[in-house]
Amino acid sequence: MRIPSSYLVQFQEPEGYLDFARFGPPSFAVVDASTRLLEASVAAGPSTVDDLMRQELRAKAAVARLCRGDTDHVTLLPNTSTGLFQAALGVSGEVLVSSGEFPANTYPWARSPRVDVSWLPAGPVTADVVRAALTPETAAVSVSAVDFRTGYRADLAALREVVGDRLLIVDGIQGFGVVDEPWEVADVLVVGGQKWLRAGWSTGFMTLSDRALERLDPVLSGWTGAEDPGLFNNTVHPVGEAAAGWSITNLSPIASGALAAALELVELAGVEALGARIVEQSDDLVEVIHAAGGEVVSAVDRRAGILAFTLPDHPPSVIGAALVEAGVTATVRPEHVRLSPHASTTAETVARFATALKEIRKPAATTVEVPRETSRVPAATSDVLTALIPTVNSLAEALGPGAEVVLHDLGALPNSIIAIAGDLTGRSVGGPMTDLLLGLVRRGTTQDLAGYETYAPDGRVIHSSTVFLRDARGVAVGCLCVNSDPGPNRRPESAVSAVEAFPGDVDTLQRLLVERAVTAVGVPVELMKKSHKSQVVRVLDEAGLFLIRDSVDYLAGVLGVTRYTIYNYLNEIRG
């Protein structure tokens, strides 16, 4: 089943882009429609607004065709969250929701004063899981058509059968337009257009079944959702009929036109053809991952366009940094790296990804013997670093007494020291990098630092310089640090917090980072609310704590939450 070339020529995302589950670069048709409508608004003549507002009907008609319904059951929205909040405020009673859902599909239910949330376990929302959780009080089940972490494609038909006469509320943003699902079985279907539909931000829609229209209370129905919205007679009008009654206000006609253009392109290619092409692309990526010794940790049987993987002995953050250096765009999470190709993904993009993984998994270089037991070479150390190890001792000797030279391998985080000469900071081979370097690596800031001042563990002033070392592709693989004591017994004139800490082991580094983050938030742990704990996680994410193995478990213990709560905070922070 081939995709028309008239569809493919509409897209020109950069080679290496594999992140459609986060954002889908819009088509030329969407850009042209938005530009044309914006230019039309400049005229501002007697019919300009009315002409622009007709884009709403065009978009609704395209939604109805793709959902196998009619426009009376469609309303347009600026995003998925708006529709889910409307549904959550409109239903009363018990609602089943997976705790592992993307936050846009958990917060509305948690915030609604009319809902008693029954949390399903994190994991695939299957018919069996829902059947076991149903009670006589259950009014609705809310589920994502495609899980944002694992790409698991929910069996909507089976869920409909199990749910019976209760409401089935579906977040379709990760599948609509590229997965051929029976969308008509959903009582409420909410879709944002900025991902797989490639319509850009501030676009989306909601469909409502007759059952939903009968049972849900349109609490957020605005003036455009009322009967006779154009009649201004100083009264509040009754809610309008059908899905139109759920309108809050006018959506931007420019956004409506963009959504219409995107949906019409989906119709042109055909959802079945788009889905088949994405499966082919995913299969190619799976082969690349397996060839590199990686493991696919996302759904295998009922999968959509999301593909998550890990590599042995390589933290996701390190993999992500290497992919960025190779020009590959993906989503990096604490537990895995997520890829999401589209029908327009090229063979060159798959090849670029394959090259990046090969470099990450490059065989070990030959170990060089270094005198005085000052080195320990990890199995996958870069040739660049291996060649420099013998120079560490001689460089320290050339710099004279009081100098310390340290060689770090960024592929061996957090125990990155592979060679060291001098004892200015009291560290040894196998020790971790400093807090300063860890934060730089996490943020991808690999610019050299020359002549900055810091302090040794005993308070002495240290002059330091750090040079990042790169392989033939320009990817930072390590760094060479030179620390020196500028003078005997020199100490800072006043108490100054050190700009860099030199922990002797990973546990000390971990403890230091967490204590510093808690202090920065300014609230004792026992008094912290969720917002405070989330801020601690944000600070530590920027500091690079989660590059350290098992740091999530350590932090969870300190904050008195579960490791899954930490992951949820990270997902919210990283979007």
Secondary structure, 3 states (H helix, E strand, C coil): CCCCHHHHCCCCCCCCECECCCCCCCCHHHHHHHHHHHHHHHHCCCCHHHHHHHHHHHHHHHHHHHHCCCHHHEEECCCHHHHHHHHHHHCCEEEEEECCCCHHHCHHHHHCCCEEEEEECCCCCCHHHHHHHCCCCEEEEEEECECCCCCEECCHHHHHHHHCCCEEEEECCCCCCCCCCCHHHCCEEEEECCCCCCCCCCCEEEEECHHHHHHCCCCCCCHHHECCCCCCCCCCCCECCHHHHHCCCCCCHHHHHHHHHHHHHHHHHCHHHHHHHHHHHHHHHHHHHHHCCCEECCCCCCECCCEEEEECCECHHHHHHHHHHCCCECEECCCCEEEECCCCCCHHHHHHHHHHHHHHCCCCCCCCCCHHHCECCCCCCCHHHHHHCCHHHHHHHHHCCCEEEEEEEHHHCCCCEEEEECCCCCCCCCCCCCHHHHHHHHHCCCCCEEEEEEECCCCCEEEEEEEEEECCCCCEEEEEEEEECCCCCCCCCCCCCCCCCCCCCHHHHHHHHHHHHHHHHCCCHHHCCHHHHHHHHHHHHHHCHHHCCCHHHHHHHHHCCCHHHHHHHHHHHHC
